[in-house]
């Protein structure tokens, strides 16, 4: 009897020393789809319904606004699994334009002190991740190349909706608005940045404002009505 009790105590002690079983890993969460009737697939920018605007603080007096007029983008649209979406975009820095520029000013912006477009004739963005932040919003992270340097850039995007097409526009169409901010000094463009504690110059921070529509797969033909 004593031997049986001792053996039982040993088994209990060994059980207490045994590692607890590893918790069962939870299955990965299902992707959250984007609600739209626009089909998945390859989309290209509609340049007649797109704008690429930038704003910088000028002397502390205003948000000076300009734009680029030549740019392109391609989007792999995956509303059922937004994390799989991919965006690539290119911008021609020589297409910079501002309102009522003084003579030679746009050439100055294209020149060595700023964009240096002769040496660096292209800017570009390639997405690395898309993370939903709401039913129609997402954080698009990627790599932005400008002035010969490539740095991470985050765009906060809003999906404005889409459709599968109609007879007057027989392709899928989707629209987005997006904003982001970068420091131009990160790209080696520090000319004119105000000295610390002053606003005498043009801000390091550059706000980017994007409005874009994309066209995609052709409208599927309507199903024929069954015979009566």
GIBELPE-V693554 format. One record per residue. N is the residue number from 1. RES is the residue in one small letter. OMEGA is omega in whole degrees, -180 to 180 (999 if undefined). Layout:
{{N;RES;OMEGA} {N;RES;OMEGA}}
This chain:
{{1;x;179} {2;x;-180} {3;x;-180} {4;x;179} {5;x;-180} {6;x;180} {7;x;179} {8;x;179} {9;x;178} {10;x;180} {11;x;178} {12;x;180} {13;x;178} {14;x;179} {15;x;180} {16;x;-179} {17;x;-178} {18;x;179} {19;x;179} {20;x;179} {21;x;-179} {22;x;180} {23;x;179} {24;x;-179} {25;x;178} {26;x;178} {27;x;180} {28;x;-179} {29;x;177} {30;x;179} {31;x;177} {32;x;-177} {33;x;172} {34;x;-178} {35;x;178} {36;x;173} {37;x;177} {38;x;-176} {39;x;172} {40;x;176} {41;x;-178} {42;x;179} {43;x;176} {44;x;-178} {45;x;171} {46;x;-172} {47;x;179} {48;x;177} {49;x;-179} {50;x;176} {51;x;179} {52;x;-172} {53;x;173} {54;x;178} {55;x;176} {56;x;178} {57;x;-178} {58;x;176} {59;x;-175} {60;x;-174} {61;x;-176} {62;x;169} {63;x;-176} {64;x;-169} {65;x;174} {66;x;-178} {67;x;169} {68;x;-174} {69;x;180} {70;x;179} {71;x;-178} {72;x;179} {73;x;176} {74;x;-176} {75;x;167} {76;x;-172} {77;x;-177} {78;x;-175} {79;x;180} {80;x;-180} {81;x;-172} {82;x;180} {83;x;-180} {84;x;-179} {85;x;178} {86;x;180} {87;x;171} {88;x;-179} {89;x;175} {90;x;-179} {91;x;174} {92;x;-177} {93;x;178} {94;x;-178} {95;x;180} {96;x;-179} {97;x;177} {98;x;-179} {99;x;174} {100;x;-176} {101;x;170} {102;x;-180} {103;x;177} {104;x;-173} {105;x;179} {106;x;174} {107;x;176} {108;x;179} {109;x;178} {110;x;-171} {111;x;-172} {112;x;-178} {113;x;-177} {114;x;-172} {115;x;-178} {116;x;-171} {117;x;177} {118;x;179} {119;x;-176} {120;x;-170} {121;x;180} {122;x;169} {123;x;-178} {124;x;179} {125;x;176} {126;x;-178} {127;x;175} {128;x;176} {129;x;175} {130;x;-177} {131;x;177} {132;x;176} {133;x;179} {134;x;-178} {135;x;-178} {136;x;180} {137;x;-179} {138;x;173} {139;x;-178} {140;x;179} {141;x;-180} {142;x;179} {143;x;-180} {144;x;180} {145;x;178} {146;x;172} {147;x;177} {148;x;180} {149;x;177} {150;x;-178} {151;x;175} {152;x;177} {153;x;179} {154;x;175} {155;x;173} {156;x;-171} {157;x;175} {158;x;177} {159;x;-175} {160;x;177} {161;x;-180} {162;x;174} {163;x;-179} {164;x;-179} {165;x;173} {166;x;-173} {167;x;180} {168;x;180} {169;x;-164} {170;x;174} {171;x;172} {172;x;179} {173;x;178} {174;x;-179} {175;x;-179} {176;x;165} {177;x;-179} {178;x;177} {179;x;176} {180;x;179} {181;x;175} {182;x;172} {183;x;-176} {184;x;178} {185;x;177} {186;x;-178} {187;x;177} {188;x;-178} {189;x;-172} {190;x;-177} {191;x;174} {192;x;178} {193;x;-177} {194;x;173} {195;x;-180} {196;x;178} {197;x;179} {198;x;173} {199;x;-176} {200;x;-180} {201;x;-179} {202;x;-169} {203;x;172} {204;x;-178} {205;x;178} {206;x;176} {207;x;179} {208;x;-179} {209;x;-174} {210;x;168} {211;x;-173} {212;x;169} {213;x;-180} {214;x;173} {215;x;-173} {216;x;-174} {217;x;-180} {218;x;178} {219;x;179} {220;x;179} {221;x;-179} {222;x;178} {223;x;180} {224;x;179} {225;x;179} {226;x;179} {227;x;-180} {228;x;999}}
